[in-house]
Amino acid sequence: EAGVTQSPTHLIKTRGQQATLRCSPISGHTSVYWYQQALGLGLQFLLWYDEGEERNRGNFPPRFSGRQFPNYSSELNVNALELEDSALYLCASSRGDSSGANVLTFGAGSRLTVL
Amino acid sequence: RKEVEQDPGPFNVPEGATVAFNCTYSNSASQSFFWYRQDCRKEPKLLMSVYSSGNEDGRFTAQLNRASQYISLLIRDSKLSDSATYLCVVNMRYTRLSFGAGTTVTVRA
């Protein structure tokens, strides 16, 4: 069974540009979560999607946005990139979940570098 | 105050030793608790869920203290392969999982 897949693995952008990160959940999982992990820091919650709907959003500015497609894959968009957006972006999926309490399976992450 | 706080460590222990560390959470309504493990530059992976009565998984023992709002992880007979960052994870129903910043454990030969 394929795990959570993320693309691209690495992405280099310059300040002011836009970045799009993609995530495919495990087959049968309908919830997708996005986390940011800056170097040396913990995971910061970004977004949670379940059944195509945004369930919860972390304390990030509006230039961080995303969506979940009918096939449950998801996209994270970061507009007007800033240097401090450089981080590992982790996507995780879980079975259909309205409580947010399910066990998460993470992808290997997309490392975004902003120059 | 952070939702989930952990001692960052590092805890440097010899092989075979026992190491234990705690994690505190701020919201008394938290309902689900987990420990995840993250190896250097890798994604987090579930180590174990934490149940109210405490639970063991091989050399790993997790405890929950709701009155004092903390969970603990104890590793017995440490192996070199136990070297990792251990993430405490807490959830309130209908909200997302909150991760602690992690406790780093280094097991030396």
Interface residues (C-beta under 8 A of the other chain):
Chain A: Y33 Y35 L41 G42 L43 F45 W48 R55 N56 G58 L90 S98 S99 G100 A101 V103 L104 T105 F106 G107 A108 G109
Chain B: Q31 S32 F34 K42 E43 P44 K45 L46 S49 L87 N91 M92 R93 Y94 T95 R96 L97 S98 F99 G100 A101 G102
